Amino acid sequence: MNDLNQFQCPCCGAKLTYDGEKEMMSCMYCDSTFSMEQVIAEQKAKEEMAAGSEMNWQSSSSSMITDLDGKITGYSCPACGAEMVADENTAATECPYCGNFSIIKTQFDGMYKPNVVVPFAISKEKAQAALGEFTKGKKLLPSSFVNRNRIDSITGLYVPFWLYSCHADGTIYYEGVKTEEWEDEDYRYEKKDHYRMIRSGGMDFQRIPVTASTKMNRDIMDSIEPFDLSKAVEYNAAYFSGYLADRYDIQEVDARPHANERVENTFRDRLKEEVKEYKEIQTTNEQIKLSNAKSEYAMLPVWMMTTEYENQKYTFGINGQTGQLVGSLPIDKSKATKEFVITSAISAVIAIAIICLIQGQFSVLYAIIGVVIALIIGGVRVGTLTAAMNTVHKKTTAKAYMDKASVKLGRREDNFLYSRTEKTAKPKQQTNS
């Protein structure tokens, strides 16, 4: 352990010295005092926080799939460069990534065999129906988009994924406060006791999926989760019959950062639940380590459709196992403006009437207040309708793949650091002379 004479005051950062009369470590700048036990605990915490996190994975091996005597055909898209494969009875006519019709046959030179496959459970008819329902009730959707929407061109695609499983354990250091408030005739007081909190624990994650194709929009793939990986089966060429399959072009090591991010964020969220009794919580350090960390290569089922509207492409993805649909829709600005004007106008009439009724009279000021309220309501209305047009969201946690039964909480320490009391003068009451 370092020399305690080099210990810094947790309150102001100045060097602490030992006060023999008080038998405490004392700060000459802010007059804070600390017991020797507090000093030792704080120094130990600083030394522990110097260590970093460790996120190491073990990759699984995979063999190659050949053309099986001509039973597998290669396809490529000259527009976006996507490379896919299909069985001999599947005719690829359109690229699911960019919507290009000029898919061409190409030589199949093999692809890695997935460790597991999740078969399609949602039929094309159900996927088409879901896509049709998705556009209904969208008041800001351009009418011409609905008329041109090519729902019949939806394509079933096995998308390559890396699956990550691990046990995560570690320690997170926080700082937070507990408050106490009181008042007297002249002042209001707020006392803040500052603490360092230490929490540790461990939990298991099973098969967190990360897309392994650069052509696939990762946010779309994150948004159609979760997949039930307990239904995964060993690879069999029969599962690919009638569907396209993409070949991975993101190496396992390059997909790890997204898996790490999701594990770390889920770990942080779970441990932060253990410091809810504090306010103004800040994370000061963390150490998260993985064990039994392994990856697998998988093919997961996705229904896809890409369409173009006013020179912009819109992609829709449907989980081929659960039917979860996500996508973004274009917004008709004229419809948005119309919704804003109508909502604001109706709200203005109602707001002004209510305010005047409450006040018992009409005035210009009340009218202005009513109009402002109405404009806010109109903005909220259009904002809500706009948000409904896009269901694609980046996923940064892996709660669906965390084994809740595996969560084990460990170290729990709460070390008092220092106190600060603030007082605020009460407004002086005016007396009539």
Secondary structure, DSSP 8 states (H G I E B T S, - for coil): ---GGG-B-TTT--BEEEETTTTEEEETTT--EE-HHHHHHHHHHHHHHTS--B---EE----EE--TTTTEEEEE-TTT--EEEEETT----S-TTT--S--EEE----EE--SEE----S-HHHHHHHHHHHHTT-TTS-HHHHHH--GGG-EEEEEEEEEEEEEEEEEEEEEEEEEEEEE-SSEEEEEEEEEEEEEEEEEEEEEEEEE--TTS-HHHHHHT----GGG-B---GGGGTTSEEE---S-HHHHHHHHHHHHHHHHHHHHHGGGTTSEEEEEEEEEEEEEEEEEEEEEEEEEEEEEEETTEEEEEEEETTT--EEEB----HHHHHHHHHHHHHHHHHHHHHHHHHHHTS--HHHHHHHHHHHHHHHHHHHHHHHHTTB--------GGGEEEEEEEEEEEEEEEEEEEEEEEE--------
